[in-house]
Amino acid sequence: MRGVYKDKIFGILNRNGFEFKINKLGGDFTIYLLDFKKVGKMNSRFGYLKTNRIFKKVFKKLKKEGFIIGRCFYGDEILISIPFS
């Protein structure tokens, strides 16, 4: 997928890339919107680099499990989708 569809911080799809991939694959999906309200507190406690490493590890694991992951327009909102089997 082209760089224009990637989130530069986490290496996951951005909102446009997420929508593009879902539309390209077609079919039925369940889509979850996760809103991490406490990210600011995590950043204050652990620092941005460590917090970002934690999220990157989680996203990598989810992608391996077949989830489609995208970042919304706001930094603390993540879209996660899994196709129906």
N, C-alpha and C positions, 0 to 999 in steps of 0.2 A: 504494500500500500504506500502511496506517495507520501512524502514528508508533510504535505499540506494537511493531511488527515491525522497526523500524530501529535500527541502532547509531548512537548519538549522535556518536561521534567520527569515524567514517569515512563515514557516510551509506550504508552497505551494510546488507543484511538482518542481523538478529540470528539466533540459532539457531532460534527459533520461526518467524520470518518465512521463513527458508530452507526449513524443513520444510513450512510452509504453501504456499509457492510451488511446491515440487516436487510435493506432493500435488495441488494445483490443476491443474498442467499435465499430470500423468499421464505415461505412457510410460516409456521406459527411459532411464536416465541413468548416466553415469560420475561418481562423486563422489570428489574428492580432498580429503584433509585435510592442510593444510600447517601445520607447527608451526615457527614462527620462534623458535628458541631464543636467538638472538643479538640480539633486539630491545633488551634492556637495555643491551647494549654500544653499539648504535647510538644509543640515547637519551643515553647518557653522552657519547658523542663529538660528536654533532651537535645534541642537544637534542630535546625532545619535538615541538616545532612542526615542525621540519624533517623529522624521521622520519615524522610523521603526513602531511605533504605528499607525501612520497615514496610512501607506501602509498596515499594517495588517488589519485594519478596512475596508479599501477599498477592499482588496482581500477577506475577509470574506463575505462581502456583495455580491460581484460578484459571489462567489461560491454558495451562497444561491439562486441566480438567475439562476443557471444552467451553468454558464461559467466554462470551464476547464482552470486553470491558472498554468503557469509554468515559472520558472526563467531561462533565458538563461545563457550561460557561463560567460557573463559579468554582473556585479551587477546591472546595470541600464537598462537592457533589459528584458521585461516581455512578454511572449507569452500568449495570451488569445484566446480561441476557444469556439465557440458555434455551436452545431450541427444544421443542417437544419431540420426544422420540416416536 
